[in-house]
Amino acid sequence: MRLVTAVIKPHRLDAVKDALREKGIGGLTVTEARGFGRQAGHTEVYRGAEYTVAFVPKIKVEVVVEDGDASGVATAIMDAARTDKIGDGKVWILPVEEVFRVRTGEAGADAL
C-alpha cells in the first residue's frame, strides 16, 4: 500500500475530490496547512497598510491506496489541481506498512 500526499491550493480541493471520486477512491483526509516554496509568501494591503504574508494557505490531501493505484491517483490529483501558476503544490508517495479499520479490525486492503 502507498500513502499519496498532496499539498494544493485551497480553491482546487473540490476539483481534486471529484477527480479522486471518478478514480473510485472511497475516502481521503484533508488538513488545512500553511507554507511557502518558491513564491516565498506575498504582500497584501489591508486598510491602507501593507503587510507580508510569509505562509500561504494550502490544503493537504492524503489518500491510502493499493500499490498499483498510487501513480494514477497522483496523476489525477496533479491534473485536477493544476492552474499553471506558481504555488500549485506538490504530490509525493510513501510506502505504508499496515492499515487497520478501527471499527471492525479489518487489516490491509480490506481496511481501505
Residue, then its C-alpha position, 0 to 999 in steps of 0.5 A: m500500500r502507498l500513502v499519496t500526499a498532496v499539498i494544493k491550493p485551497h480553491r482546487l480541493d473540490a476539483v481534486k475530490d471529484a477527480l479522486r471520486e471518478k478514480g473510485i477512491g472511497g475516502l481521503t483526509v484533508t488538513e488545512a496547512r500553511g507554507f511557502g516554496r518558491q513564491a516565498g509568501h506575498t504582500e497584501v494591503y489591508r486598510g491602507a497598510e501593507y503587510t507580508v504574508a510569509f505562509v500561504p494557505k494550502i490544503k493537504v490531501e492524503v489518500v491510502v491506496e493499493d500499490g498499483d493505484a498510487s501513480g494514477v491517483a497522483t496523476a489525477i490529483m496533479d491534473a485536477a489541481r493544476t492552474d499553471k501558476i506558481g504555488d500549485g503544490k506538490v504530490w509525493i508517495l510513501p510506502v505504508e506498512e499496515v492499515f487497520r479499520v478501527r471499527t471492525g479490525e479489518a487489516g490491509a486492503d480490506a481496511l481501505 
